[in-house]
Amino acid sequence: MSSSDLPMPRIAVLLAAYNGMQWLPEQLNSILSQVGVDVTVYVSTDKSSDGTHAWVCEVADTDPRVVPLMYGEVFGGAAKNFFRLLRDVDFEPFDYIAFADQDDIWVPDKLSRAHRHIVSRGCDGYSSNVTAFWPDGRRALVNKSQAQVKWDYHFEAAGPGCTYVMTVPLAEAIKQCVFGCRERVEHVALHDWFCYAFARSKGYSWYIDPMPSMLYRQHENNQIGANSGVKALQSRARQVLNGWWLAQVRLIASILDTHELPLIIRLDTSYHFALFGLSLRAWQCRRRLRDKVFFALICWMLMLKGPSHG
């Protein structure tokens, strides 16, 4: 049997939308135009004021590949919307599950390339670099494909969640965790970080592709955008120093009941000792060299600042 005779991989794309009419038509078209794959797009729309859900329903009336989920709930953020998609979509008919934001543009072979890598490498999860682009025409590579290290998943995602493609067994395992720990999962701020942490902590393998798979739109409404520039660095530094970052690290580790890095658990009982230990292990906690140095510095700054309950 030739490769052309093989059935196309069936992929469920989980798309979280909110007031997306300015960008959603272009994004959805780029998903439905994917080559070499059989795509079904499930759209969960946070309660909007610009007709996003009605437009999605109109598209669904003429294209059965688009499936709007029940509308009316206020999620208040992308993570809760994606967790809703993970809970409510039936994965059984599919080979892979992918995430999509509402405002990007996918290259035509984004999903088929992910499929090829997952098959050839025998991995369970896939993500990639992206090309950020701005309204003024600027473009920049967002490089997240540095070599994975022992504990990076405790402290960062595997790149933008909108590049994620996961096998159904992995996605189903995440779904069961989301159901089983629903109350605590609702407090997780970044679904992509959580999914990558789940995969790595449970022994699933992950590949980060250096080839950009999409145009990653940057605008004032980005909930999480490209980590570039002084303003982005300042914003992330504030999140770290006000306690948000460590709170998320502890929350995700507690949900996953992971013990690979006991220093995270010791943050609750021996705060300064744990941070000192983490600073000495910085090279195993982040992938990029700049981030390793920043990680160590942040640990020392948090030691000087003292515990925070934020």
N, C-alpha and C positions, 0 to 999 in steps of 0.2 A: 504493500500500500504506500503510495507516495504521500508526501507531507500535505499536498493539496487536497487529498482525500480524507484527511483527519478532520474530525469535528472541531469547530472553532471553540476556544475556551469561553465558558459562560461566566460573565463577570457582573456582579451586582455593584453598582456605584451608589454610594450613600452620600447624598448631597444635602447639606444644611444651608437653608436660605433664610434671609431676613432683609426686607426692604431692598431687594436685589434687582429691581427692574432695569436699573442703569447698566448692569453688566451681565445679568443672567442669560439673556438670549445668546450672546456670543459664547459664553462658557458652555451652555448646554449644547449648542451646535458643535463645539469642538469635541465634546464627549460622544455625541451620537455619530460623529464622523470618524471615530476610531477604526483603524483598519485591522483586519485579521482577528477580530474578537466579536463575540455576541454579547451586546451590552443591554442591561436593563438599569434605568436610573430611578432610584427611589428618592423622592424629595420631601424633606420635612421642613416646613416653613414656620419659623417663629412668628408669632402674631405681628403682622405688618400693616402698614398704612398706605402702601403704594400699589396694591393690587397684585403682588407677587403670586399669592396662592391662586387667585383666579386665572392668571396667565398660565401658570403651570397646568391647571386643570384643562384649559383650552388646548394646550399642546397635547396633553394626554388623550383628549378626545380624538385626535387624528393620528397619534403615534403611540402604539401600545407599549413601546419601550420606555415610556415615561409613566411612573406610578406615583401620584401624590399621596402622602399619608394624611390621616385625619388632621384637620386644621382647627386651631382655636386656642391652643395652649401657649402660655408665655414661658419661654425657657430662659431668656435673659442672658444668653451667652452661647457661643458655638459649642463648647464642651457638652453642656447638657443636651443640646440638640443632637449632637452625634451619638451620645449615649442612648438617647431615645431611638435613633435609627438602629443602633446595635441591638436594642431590646426587641424592636417591633418587626424588623424585616426577617422573613424566613430565608435562611441561607441554603436550605436543602437542595434547591434546583441548580446551584451554582458551583463553580470551581474556585472562584476567587471573590474576595470582597475588597472594594477600593473606596477611599474617601475622596470627596470633592468639595472645594469651596465654591462659592457662587460667582466669583469675580475674576477667575484666572482664564488662561487660554491654553489648552492642552495641545502638544504636538501630536500629529496624526497617529504615530506608533507608540504613544506613551504606554498603553496597556499591553500591546503585543510584545514590546520590549521587556516589560516587567515579567510577563509570562515566560519568555525565553530564558531570562536569567533565573527565575525560580526553578524551572525545569532543569536547566543545565547545571546549576549549582546545588540543587537539592535543598534549597532554603525554604523557609516558611513565611518570611516577611521580606518586603522590598520597599525601598524608598530611594529618592534620588536628589541630586542637586537641582536647582531651579535657576532660571534667569529672571531676576527682579526687573520690573520696568515701571517707569513713572510717567505721569501725564505730559511732562516736558520732553519726552523722547529718550531720556537716559535709560541705559540698561547696565546691569551688573550681575556677574555670576554670584550666586549664594552657594558657597562650597561647604557641604556638610559631610563629605565622603572621606574624611580622614579615617585612618584605621581605627576600628572599634577597640576599646580597651576594657579591662576587667570589670569595672564598675560604672562605666559611663551612663548606663541606662538609669541609674539611681538619680542622675543629676541633669539629664538632657534628653531630648527626643532624637529620633533618627532622621532629622530634617523636617521640613514642613509636612504636616499630616496629610495635606492634599496630594502628596506623592505616594502615599502608602498603598500597597497592594498586598493582601494577605491570603494565604490558603484558607479554605473553609474550616479545616480542623482548628487552625489557630484562631480564626475569628469566632468560631463557635465556643472555644474555651474562654475567650474574652467575654463573650455574651453571657456565659454562665456565671462568670465572676461579677459582671455588672448586675445581674439579677440577684446573686447571692449577697452582695455587699451594697445594695442599692442606696441605702441612706448615706453611707460614707462616700461612695462614688460620686454622689451629687455635689460633693465639696471639692472634687478634683477639678482644677481650673484648666488643664491642658490635656485633652483626650489623646493627642498624639504621643506625648510623653508617657502617659499611662499605658497605652497599648504597646509601645516599645519596651517599657519596663516589664510589663507582663510577659511579653515574648521572651526576652532575654533571661528573666528570673526563673522562668519555667522550663528552660532548656531548649526553646525554639531557636532556630538560626535565622539571621537577618543579614541581608546584603544592602549596602548603600552604594548606589550607582553614581559614578562621577559625571555621567552624561546628563545634562539638564533635560527634564521631561516636560517642562511647561514654562509659560510666561507667567510670572508671579506678580500680580498687579499690586502696586503700592499706592495707597490713597489715604485720606484723613480718616476714613472709617475702618481701616484695618484694625481688627482686634489684636492680632499679633502679626507683625510684619517682618521685613528683612532686618536683621540685626546689623545695621550699618549706620555710621555717622555718630556724632557726639550726642545728639538728643536720644538716640536709641540706647546708647551706652548708659547715659544718665538715668533713663527710665528703668533699665534693668538693674542698675546699681541700687536704686530706691527700693525695688521689689525685694532685693536681697537683704538690704540693711533694715527694712521695716519688719522683717520676720516672715514675710510671705513665702520666700523660697524654701527656707528650712521647714516651715510648716507643711508645704507640699511634699518635700522629700520624706518627711516622717509619715504623712498621711498615706502616700502611695506605698511605702515600704510596709506599713501596718496592714493595708488592704491585701497586699500580695503575700503577707506573712513570710517575708524573705529574711534570711539570716546570713546571707553571703558577706555582708559588711556590718558586723555587730556594732561598729562605732555609731551607726545611725540610731540604733536603739539606745545607746548610751548617752545620746544627746539629752534624754529625759532625766538622767540620773547624775551624769558626770559631764556637764555641758562643755566646760573649758578643756577637759582632757580629751573629749571626743573631737572637738574642733581641731585641737593640736594634732591628734592622730590623723584626721582627714587631711590637714595641710601637708603632712609628710607623705601622703598617698595621692597627691594631686595629679601626678602623671598617669594614674590609673582611674581617675574619676572624670576626666574630660578628654575629648578626642583631639581638639586643635591645640597647638602649642601655646598660642596666646591665651586660650581659655584655661589651660593648666596653670599658667602663672597667675591669671586673674582669680582662679579658684583658691589657690594658696593664700593670696592677699586677702580675699574676702573672709576666709577662715580666721585669719589673724585679726581683721577688723571686727568681726563678730565676737571674737574672744575679748577684745578690749571694750566693746559696747556692752557685753553682758546679755543674758537670756532675754528673749522677747516673747510675748504671748500673742503677737500679731499673726 
